[in-house]
Amino acid sequence: METCSCSTVNHALHKVVRDGDVFTITGSVSVEAGYAPSTLTLPVRREGDAVHFNQLRGIVLDEDRSIYVNDHENNCVRQVAQRAK
């Protein structure tokens, strides 16, 4: 079983796997808030692809495995889609 969580203070999305390991999916682990880019696609392939959020407050995963987050201080809901294989 896997689950996703959002970190308000670190402005990042995380995946928690069955054994308890936590992986950063996307976001600014350097604790810098912001807004970039407008189109979010996983996986992030280069350092320059880093996504910036500003105080994530909620997360929903739909049946297509797209992630929707409440980017609170940017006053929007953002979709993070899985990259096509």
N, C-alpha and C positions, 0 to 999 in steps of 0.2 A: 504494500500500500504506500502511495505517495500522497503528500499534501503540499499545498502552497501556502505561504504566509507573506504578509507585507510588513515592512519595517518602517514605521512613521519617522523615526529619528534618523535612520540611515538612508531613507529614500530609495529602498531597494525591494525587489521581489525575491523570495527564497523558496527553494524546494526542500522538503524534509522527507527523507526516505525511511523505509522500515527500520533500518538499524540505528536510526537517530542522527545520521550524518546530515548536515545542512549545506546546501549549495546555493550560491547566488545565481539566480536566473538572469536578471538584468537590473539595472539601476546604478546609482552612484554610491559605491561602497566607500568613497572618499568623504562622505557626509556633506557633499555639496548639493544644495537644492537647486532646481532649475527647471527648464522646459526644453527638451530637445531629444530626439527628433520628433516630428509629428507622426511619422509612420514607424511603427514598432514591429519588427519581425524577428522571431527566434529561430535558431540560436544567433546570438550576437557573434559575428565572425572576426571583427577587428576591434582593437582598443578604441578607435575613433567612432565605432558604432554604439558606444555606451549611451544608454538612455538616462535622461535626467527627469526625476519626479520631484515634487515638493509636498511632502507629508502625505504619504499613502494612508488611507483610512479604511479601505474595504477591498475585498477581492471576490470575484465570481469566476468559475470555470464552466464554460458551456459544453454541449455535447460534441462540438468539433475541436475541443481542447484549446480554444482561444481563451485568453485570460482577460478579464475586464477589471480595471482598478479605479478606485476613486482617488484621483490626484487632487487632493483637497485644496491646497493653497493655489493651485493653478485653475481651480474652479471648473474641473472637467472630469469626465469618465473617459479613460483611454483603453483601447483594445491592444493587446499584445497577441499577435497571431503566430501560429506555428509555421515555420518556413516549409514550403512544399518540397517533397523529396524527389 
